[in-house]
């Protein structure tokens, strides 16, 4: 390893990975650094990181000596990390997850670092369809941007938020609570809009606390990061029914599974009331995936469903075990399917025939 100070050595490494286009950097005890670039893994050098070096790394990024104690208590660390020397030159932001692990027979630490864009990509850069842009209009209700880890859903939320901040006619006040924050907006050219971001639990203890604080800020838009547990889902639904515009996400593969997932995550003692509130205030579900593109990177395909009043009423008048099939039908009739999105990406020459065929087969 280099003899440079840890902050210089680590930050230089991370900036290098970001410039390579890495979507993932893994630092693990007694292992070389592994990176993932456009869906392909490779080692970055042969040097193995000693236990002490890995411990120092997570302590540095966490900002406290207690970081290793947190991990030994079977807790995870989810934080953000920014490299911006002396506020000069480009800024590089990262999402950091650290867990206790086992390497062979030894106790270890795994640190997964995901480089983030410094300024959110525009909707044009993300090939967002005109029909989806129309469906994103609205000043109240829930807009759910979903997909698996690494599917680009956070990037899409960033583009949506940037578009609203840059729109001089929007006059929005956006309040975001995420765990951790993944995108920053201070470099966005805001017109008549404001945004306030808080990291959960570092700056506000919980999502319910965040929602209560947000309501006192006269927001037009509330962003609740990923919904991973009943507490967060309850907070997101409360934001939906407050008369504001709510943007959030869950890890699901299509609109039907999104509705099932939200229902399953509602606290059992409130499941009926929260599920009904969720459907009554639902406006849009988007699910996204990434495919290998002709330029050597990856490009998005999307399945989405604009939720009309008629469809909301249809769901509420139908037993819940039929909701998935009704949702599938609605996507085909009034939304966009993955198969349609694949055809569009092929027509625009963003993907090859082989990639399109493999993606279509996966939908069969």
N, C-alpha and C positions, 0 to 999 in steps of 0.2 A: 504493500500500500504506500501511497504518497506520504511524505513527511509534512505536507502542508497542513495548516490548522484545519480542524474538522469542518468548520463552517465554510471555508474556502473550498476544500476538497470535495465535500458533499455537494455543495451548490454548483460547483463547476460540472460535476458528474450529471446532476439533474438537468442543468441547462443543455448540456450536450445531448442527452436523451431526448429532450423536448425538440431540439433542432433536427434530430433524426426522424421525428414524426412518431415517436413511441407513444402508444396508448397505455402502456403498463411498464413499470420498472419494479423488479422484485429483488430485495436485499434480504438474505437469509443467512443465519449462522453457519459458518464453515462452508459456504457455497459461493461461487462466483455470481456476479450480478447478471440477472436475466432480464431481457427486454422483449417487448412485443411491438412490432411495427407493421401496421396494416394487416393484422391477423396472423403474422408469422413470428415465431419465437427464435431468439438467438442469445448466445452468451456475449457479454460485453467484457472481454478480457478473460484471463485465467485465474487472477488473484482471488483467493478465498477470504471472505471476511471473518475475522476472528470474533469470538463471543463478545470480547470487550468492545471491539469496534462497532458491532451491531447495537450493543447497549448504549454506547455513547451517541450513536446516530439517533435513536428514538428519543433519548433524553434531550438532545439538542432540538429536534423538531417539536417535541412536546413542550419544551420550554421549562422543564422541571426535572429534578433528580428523581422524583417519585414515579416517573414513567414505567420503569421496570417493576416497581412494586404493584402498580396497577395491573400489569400483565400477569404477574405471578398470582394475583388474586382471581384469575380466570375471567378478567374483564378485557374488553377490546378497547382499542384507541382509534377514534375516528377524528381526524383533525385536518386543517388546511395548512399549507406551508407556502410561503412566498419568497422568491429570490428577486430582489430589487436593490442592488448595491447603491447606496448613497442617493437613492431616488433619481439616478441617472441611467440612461440607456433603457433597453427593453425590460419589461417586468415578466417574470415567469411564475405562474401559480400552479400548485399541486394539491391533490387530495391524497391523504395518507391514512392507511389502515394498518394497524399492527396487532398481532395476536401471538400468544404463546404457542409453540409448536414442538414437534418431535422430529429430529433428524437422525435417522438410524436409531440408536438406543439412547441418544442424548437429548436433554432439554434444549430448546432453541427458541429463537424469535423470528417470525416472518414479517417483513415490512413490505407492503404493496403500495406503490406510489403511482398515481395517475396524473400525468401532465394535463393541464387545462389551458384553454385558450385565454389570452390576456384580454381580449375584447370579444364578446359573443359574435358568432358568424351570423350574417344576415339571412333572412328567409330565402332570398334569391340564391345565395351561395349554397343553401341546403336543398335546392330544388323543390321547394314547397309548392304544392299544386294550387291553382287558383280556387278550386272548390274548397280546399282545406282552409285557405286564407279567408274565404267568405264565412266558413263555419267557425272561425276563431273570433269573429266579431261578436260583441255582446258585453254588457256591463254587469251582469250578475249570473250566478249559477256556477256549476262546476265544469272545468275543462281539464280532462285527465290525459296526460301524455305518458304513455306506458311502453314497456319493453323490457327485455332481459338486460342484465348488466353488460355495459359496453355496446348497447344498441344505439346510442346517440340521443337518448331521450332528454338528457340534461342539456345537450347542445341545442336541441329543438326548443326547449323551454327558454333558453337564453336568447334565441333568435326572436321568439314571440315577445319576450320582455323588451328586447332592444327595439323592436318595431313600435311598440307602444310608447316607449320613452322618446323616440325620435319623431313621432307623429305630432305635429303642432296642434292638431285638432283633438287630441286624446284627453289632455288635462287630467292625467291619472296620477294618483298617489299610491305607489306600490310598496307594500311591506312584505318582506320575505323572512321566513324562519327556516333554516336548513341545518342538517347535522351530517357533515359540516357544510359550510358554504363552498360552492364549487365554481361559481362565476362571479366576476366583479363588473360593475357598470360605471365606475367613475370616469372611464375614458369614452363612454358613449356620449354623443352630442345630444343632450336632452333639450327638448324644446320647451314645452309647458308642462313638464312632469317632474315628479320626485320619486326617489326610491330609498328605502331604509332596509338594511340587511342585518340580521342577528344570527349568530351561530348557537345552536342548541347542542349541549347544555353549557357551553363555555360562557356565553353572555346572558342567556335566559335559560332557566333550569329545565323547562319542559315545554312541549308544544301547547298544552292547555294554558300555561302561563304566557306563552307567546301570543296566543289568540286573544287572551284578555288584554294584554298590553297593546296589541294591534288595534283593537276596537276603540282605544282611547286616542288613536292617531288620525282619525277620520280618513281611513283608507278607501280607495276605490277598488284596489286589487290586493289580494292576499295570496302569497305563494307559500305553500307548505311543502317542503322538500319531498323526499320519498316517504310513503306511508308503509312502515314496516311492522307496526304493532297496533293493538287495539286503541291504546292511548292516542296515538297520532291520527288514526282514522277518525276517532271521535272528534278530535280537534278540527280535522279537515271538514267533516260534515257540518260541524257547528259554524265554520266559516262560510260554507255554502249556503246555509239557511239564514245567514245574517243579512242577506240582501246585497252582498258584495260579489265580486268576481274572484273565484278561487281557482288556482292552477296547482295541480299536484300530480303525483305519479305513483304507480305500483309496478312491481315486477310481474308482468303478465305477457302473454303472447298474442292475444287477440281481444276484441271488445267483449265477447261473451265471457272469457275467463276473467276479464277485468271486473265485470259485475259480480261474478261468483266470488272473486278474491275479496272485494270490498265487503260483501255480506259476511264472509267467513271471518274477517278481521274485526267486525263490530263486536264490542263486548256482549257476551251472552245475555246479560240482564237488560240490555238496551237494543238487541239485534233488530227486533221488529220495527221499533220507532226510528232507529237510525237508518235502516235500509230503506224504509219508505221516504224519509227525508232526503236521502241520497238520490233516489230515483226522481222525486218531485223537483229537484233542483239541478238535475244532470243536463248538461248542454252539449258535450262533445267527448267522445273517446277516440284517441289516436293510439295505435300500436305501431311501432317502428322496428325494422331490422336493418342490418347493413350487409351488402353484398360486395364481393370483389369487383372493382370497376376497371374499365379499360385503361385508365391512367395509372394503374398500379396502386391506387389507394382503395377506399371503400365508398360506396354510395348508398343512400337510404331507399328502402321501399316501405310503403305505409299502407296499413288498413285502417280506415276510420269510419266513424258513424256520427253524423250530426243528429242530435237527439231532439226530435220535435215534440210538441205538446201531445200530439196524437199518439206517438209511440210511448211516451211516458204514461199516458192513461192506459194504453194497452197492457203495459207491463203490470201496472197496479191492479188491473182487473183480471189478471191471469195468475194461476198458482206459480210459485217461484221455481218449481222444478222445470217449468217450460220456458223460463227466461232465457237460458242459453240458446235454445233453438229459435226463439223469436228474434234474438239479437243477431244470430247468423243470417236469418232471412232479411232483416232490416239492412244489414251491411250490403248484401247483394242487391237489394232493391233501391236503396236511397243513399248508400255510402260508397266506399271504394274498397275492393278486396285486394289482397296481396297479389292475386293473379293479374288483376288489372294494372296494378302498380308495376309489376314485373314487365308486362307488355309495354308500358310507357317508357320505362328505363331502357328497354331494348330498342324501341323506336328512336329514342334520343341518343343511342349509341353510347350510353353510360356503362352498359354491360355487354358481354359477348353472348352469342347463341348458346354456348355450352353452359355458362353461368345461369342464363335464363331457364334452360331446360332443367338443370339440377334444382333450381329454386321452385319451378312449377311442380316437379315431382314431389318435392317436400310438402306441397300443399294437397296432394292427392290422398 
